Amino acid sequence: MEINQITINHMTKPIGYDLDNHLRVTFKLTNSAAMQDTKKRIVVKADKEIYDSNWQAYKNNFFDFALNLQLRTRYELTIYVKNANDESSKSSFFETGKMAEPFTASWIGNNDKDIQNTLLAKKFTLTKPVKSARLYMTGLGVYETYLNNEKVGNELLAPGTTAYDQLIQVQTYDVTKPLQKSANQELLISLGDGWYKGNFGFDGGQDNIYGNRQMAIAELHVQYTDNSTETILSDASWKTTSGKITKSAIYYGEDYDDTHVIANWQPVTVLDHSKEILHDRLSLPLTIDEYLPVKEIIKTPAGETVLDFGQNHAGWPEFFNRENTGTTFKLEVGEILQNGNFYRDNLREARAAFHYTSNGEPKWVRPHFTYYGYRYVKVTGNTKPLTKADFRSAVIYSNMKTTGAIKTDNPKVNRLLANVMWSQKSNFFDVPTDCPQRDERLGWSGDADIFSSTAVLNMNTYAFFKKYAKDMLIEQKQHTGMLTMYAPAMGNDSGGAAIWGDATTVIPWTVYEAYGDPAILRQNYPSMKAWVDWISQSTSTPNLWTGCFQFGDWLSLDGENPAMPTGKTDEDFIASIYYYYSSSIVAASAKVLGQQEDAHQYAEQAKAIKQAIRAEYITQNGRLAIDTQTAYALALRFGLIPEEQKKRVVKDLVTRLGKDNNHLKTGFVGTPLICQVLSENGEHKLAMQIFLNEDFPSWLYAVNLGATTIWERWNSVLPDGSMNPEGMNSLNHYSIGAIMQWVYQQVLGLHQQENGYQKVEFAPRFDYRLKQVQGHYESSYGDLQIEYQLEKDEKHTIEINLTIPFGQTVTVKLPRTNGQMQVNGVNKELPLTLNGGKYTISYQPVTSYIEYYNLAMPVKQIMTDPELVKKLAPINNVFNFLQDPKNLETFGGSSLTELNVMLPFINISDDDFAKIKEIMVQTPLASERKFLNERRTV
């Protein structure tokens, strides 16, 4: 029995975070004994023991309790677990920040507000050996800090992004080791404009959104080995000058002059800036997760030198300087090449460059106060040959653990799923941004809303989203409950739209459901209520949401006006459904938090809204008033259709898709839902067809054109490889990557879960097109690993391998089974419930997963199989007609039955249909015949 992976409020050994006087301590346990004999206990100590849970039955893997924490205190905690035969323990720690303690230090800066790189420094001498030391500090806009020229910590672009007029995060650094190296020390703070002061926002951006001067505040608390203490404060005794960064901003990039001599130190200016808004940190640190090597150095047709890192991502390029003193080395970034040449026009007003003037010293060089979104880097200004080894690209994102992944036997699907992960990494940059490259990079709430259910599977996003939820809460307080389009709002007061505004309810609820921890609900419940109340006050129609600005089904393809990206689905219909959904979430959240009156009030409100939507948009016979893919998906997903009418609405959705050539027309709203509602309503085969489409519009269209991240538009790049001329065109935009939730739930089989994956329903929906699938999801209980193979042998055996962590219970539901199967070689019957361990499940399905031809298939699929066509051609002349490429291009999406009705010159008799059908049902698809031949060979 072994304990590991202890987390405190979803973080490992957190220092200086706002813990809200409430702890959620989780742990992973490996144990081969029966769970019912197991007990657990936690003890928390500071100078003395302050909490003991006492021994209790192991019913879950966490302790959740309030605790009156003290400021600037290190707490040791130990978890104990025992059963009749074994006992184990494991310790960890956490440390509080300044909490409510006022800063005695002062905000300090340079008298010159226009300095681009303010340096603040303090020399001091330590009088005794150091036992421990903590630096509590922050800076505006962004900062790095150094002790004796060594960077403190691995965090970048601190203090992150917030509404700086309402909340400034304080970072806590353990600086014991650097202070133990020498008695003589210099503490140096280097500042840049960042989001606070630098140019940022739409249409060329704004300067000085939150302030017009760089500044910092710091307290260094030192404890000596004799337990005496000393505090070094930022105050008038510090010195200041200008650093080597001559200009930096998030969009601009950075100019760094290494020939600049740092001199002319002057006394700092003590600034009168609020200390009341200083707050222990919520943000996970932005860190370098990995370095990408140069894949290729390209000489373009235009004569440019371009580095290809092989992967679109967010971060910055670094290089080893070999240039002589005074040489200015220039880097520009881009996401794609055009006609083989460097391209950056889709970055719009973002300069996105790094200029470095060499001092002749051989060393690694990097930017400091910016970041970029890119795959390609154009290099100019060099006087010496370039080598791959002299360049690397730092991949930067909020420090979150990857928890999920999926791999199939389809390389294109694997690339797509990797693209989703890369777009999440690129855009989970302290806030969930829309894109990392152009003059935007804002915390758009709608994008985060629709992607959150995928995000929580890919990575441990609890702390990340809890901080973003705080950002949303802050904006709502400033806007009487309305949520702005993005948070922080960066000076833009616009907002109040469905989906975008509903992020304030959807994200906290999604995170709660994924992790089982109500802390995010406790934090945001008042703002969740305030949002729904704001809708109630703003709508022009009781129990519907009308009369407000809406984004509609953003970037959908079914709009009647191509210039309008809001789509054809009625905006008020979409808004009213989310009014209902948010009201339902508030009711459910109130129930979790014990707010019974609220739970009843908002449940009744949701019921009234649902009735009003039905009355306005759904006939008594179940016909939906809006004939769009998104409308059907919304109605089915949110339970608006009475059970007795669902079959009709599902049929109408299938018909609508057929009219659209079984391709998506959906935008931001409908895209995450369409495959889910199909799979959940007996149409998984159609869902898989839509998922695996490769022509525009489809997910694999971008993969076929070389995408390494998710695009903003279905056709951000046109079939000939040229960029879509629309101005809004990011190649790193996670929104439509929300399909990955469907892959986890319906394909891999993580269908449902309870209590933070303590209970899991494993219910994969198999399909012949993905015969091998493997994946995993690591919850706080451990890593649930899933692997299955269809058609393993000539008996059509399905084999499934499950590795279930201790404390987790998995209920198994499998398709096409007569209830009989083998589990680890022993005969078992469904339903099947499994606890921690490794299992091999095998069975023969009642019908195989070898797919045969049928009359409903589009004729283009039939005509690509020469062997089949050779058998069918003598039966009817329609096959000769379809062998003309022009005819096949025009009519290839229709079935033989449809052609027979649609075209007067096509005449397929009942007898001919019977003969055609007889051949088809005995002929496996060409791809299936290839698979069967390969299986025989093996």
Beta strands, then each sheet from edge to edge (+ up, - down):
strand 1: 2-8
strand 2: 22-30
strand 3: 39-45
strand 4: 49-52
strand 5: 56-57
strand 6: 62-66
strand 7: 74-82
strand 8: 87-95
strand 9: 107-109
strand 10: 118-125
strand 11: 130-140
strand 12: 142-147
strand 13: 150-151
strand 14: 168-174
strand 15: 184-192
strand 16: 215-224
strand 17: 229-233
strand 18: 239-242
strand 19: 245-249
strand 20: 253-257
strand 21: 266-267
strand 22: 269-271
strand 23: 278-280
strand 24: 286-293
strand 25: 296-299
strand 26: 305-321
strand 27: 328-334
strand 28: 336-338
strand 29: 341-343
strand 30: 353-357
strand 31: 363-365
strand 32: 372-380
strand 33: 391-398
strand 34: 404-408
strand 35: 750-754
strand 36: 759-762
strand 37: 772-779
strand 38: 782-789
strand 39: 798-804
strand 40: 809-812
strand 41: 820-823
strand 42: 826-829
strand 43: 832-834
strand 44: 837-843
sheet 1: 1+ 2- 6+
sheet 2: 4+ 3- 5+
sheet 3: 4+ 3- 7+ 8-
sheet 4: 9+ 22-
sheet 5: 13+ 12- 15+ 10- 18+ 21-
sheet 6: 17+ 16- 11+ 14- 23-
sheet 7: 19+ 20- 30- 27+ 32- 26+ 25-
sheet 8: 19+ 20- 30- 27+ 32- 26+ 31-
sheet 9: 19+ 20- 30- 27+ 32- 26+ 33- 24+
sheet 10: 28+ 29-
sheet 11: 34+ 37- 38+ 39- 44+ 41- 42+
sheet 12: 35+ 36- 40- 43+
end
